[in-house]
Amino acid sequence: GLPELKITRSYQKRGSGVRVVECEKKPNQEYCTNCSSGEYWVHQYVVVRVKDAPVRDKSVELLIKKRRLKCKNCKKVFTEPVPGINKHKRFTQRFKRHVQWACETYRSLKLVRKYCRCSNDTIYRHFYESLELNRKRKLSYPWPKHIGIDEHLFKRGGRGQREFASLVVDHVNKRPFELIHGRRVDDMKGGLSEIEGRSNVKYVSLDLCDPYKKFVKEFFPKAEIVADKFHVLRLLTPHLLRRRKDITQTYADSRAKRLLTVSSKNLKYWERQAISSYLKNHPELEEVYIYKEALHKLYRCRGINRARESLNKLINEMAHSELKEIKTLRKTLIKWKSEILNYFVTGLTNARAEGFNNIAKLLKRNGFGFKNFNNYRLRLLSVSF
């Protein structure tokens, strides 16, 4: 990583685990940093101390002897550069990459600090600079064809305030695409306006969230919205469990919850018989359960035409119900009708976005929370899934 350095001496520092390597820069043709002239004379010699990556768990310090050159044309003095060491830096690029590796390998800052023998500020600075550089070099590209949007909690503030983060997922390359602080329409537009290729987006999958729906229609006018299958199927789940709780006065029976919420197609014969005999004594709960099963039956349709007929029939049947839950569900289905039917064209769901949200929560838990949103964003976008 340092091809223009010549080692002259190497020794161990007494009383420490630091290896000191004395070396000098090989003389090459240099050019003035001010006027780009190639004519100069040697002004003086200097020795700089540079930190390098550890070798066999021992820190390495380089003492580099370099020339200070004076340009014959503009009379400016400049120092000859060393490939692998940036200007005005006291560490090598190899050391910076090693800090990033240690941060991704070890689970605590104490272990990283002990292994790299540097301060917390140095570790944070090197690590997040490397993440930003890798993101710009490898992870920045125009909008893909299929994306998904979902939110998760970033942190809690005082007086019950909560800050959310909106995650945009690339379904084509199967990775997080961008993370935005907030979930309002203005927050989304401000954070995503600089990305090119907005017209590339054809389908956007999201849950039944009105702000995201409004944002997609304004920001991606050519894109179609696909309502997430899971969020549609669970619309009646809270109402089922609440009515069951009103009957039994407890939430404790997990087996009963499973029998009520799982599709009857996935239950065994005697389980379906047990549910049928139980629901006969509770007609309102039975009505909610019937419409829950109708939603599951809707998603078993093949083709957009059959799904449209089934959904229209379900909406018409709901008009005769007197239950508040069914009336609310009918309004929701009418409002999101075209988005629900788009699933039968694309087959897209927001499952990948939900999975990345779980990984984001695990990342926060391992880091005991994040105060700086930009650091959190870089960590999430740069994690290898």
HELIX and SHEET records of a PDB file:
HELIX    1   1 GLN A   93  THR A  105  1                                  13    
HELIX    2   2 LEU A  109  CYS A  116  1                                   8    
HELIX    3   3 ASN A  120  ASN A  134  1                                  15    
HELIX    4   4 ARG A  135  LEU A  139  3                                   5    
HELIX    5   5 GLY A  158  GLY A  160  5                                   3    
HELIX    6   6 VAL A  185  LEU A  192  1                                   8    
HELIX    7   7 ARG A  198  ASN A  200  5                                   3    
HELIX    8   8 ASP A  210  PHE A  219  1                                  10    
HELIX    9   9 LYS A  229  LEU A  233  1                                   5    
HELIX   10  10 THR A  237  THR A  248  1                                  12    
HELIX   11  11 SER A  254  THR A  261  1                                   8    
HELIX   12  12 SER A  264  ASN A  266  5                                   3    
HELIX   13  13 TYR A  269  LEU A  279  1                                  11    
HELIX   14  14 PRO A  283  LEU A  298  1                                  16    
HELIX   15  15 ILE A  304  MET A  318  1                                  15    
HELIX   16  16 LYS A  324  LYS A  335  1                                  12    
HELIX   17  17 LYS A  337  THR A  346  1                                  10    
HELIX   18  18 ALA A  351  ASN A  366  1                                  16    
HELIX   19  19 PHE A  373  SER A  382  1                                  10    
SHEET    1   A 4 LEU A   5  GLN A  12  0                                        
SHEET    2   A 4 VAL A  18  LYS A  25 -1                                        
SHEET    3   A 4 LYS A  58  CYS A  71  1                                        
SHEET    4   A 4 TYR A  40  VAL A  55 -1                                        
SHEET    1   B 4 LEU A   5  GLN A  12  0                                        
SHEET    2   B 4 VAL A  18  LYS A  25 -1                                        
SHEET    3   B 4 LYS A  58  CYS A  71  1                                        
SHEET    4   B 4 VAL A  77  THR A  79 -1                                        
SHEET    1   C 5 ARG A 175  HIS A 181  0                                        
SHEET    2   C 5 ARG A 162  ASP A 170 -1                                        
SHEET    3   C 5 HIS A 146  ARG A 156 -1                                        
SHEET    4   C 5 TYR A 203  LEU A 206  1                                        
SHEET    5   C 5 GLU A 224  ALA A 227  1                                        
END                                                                             
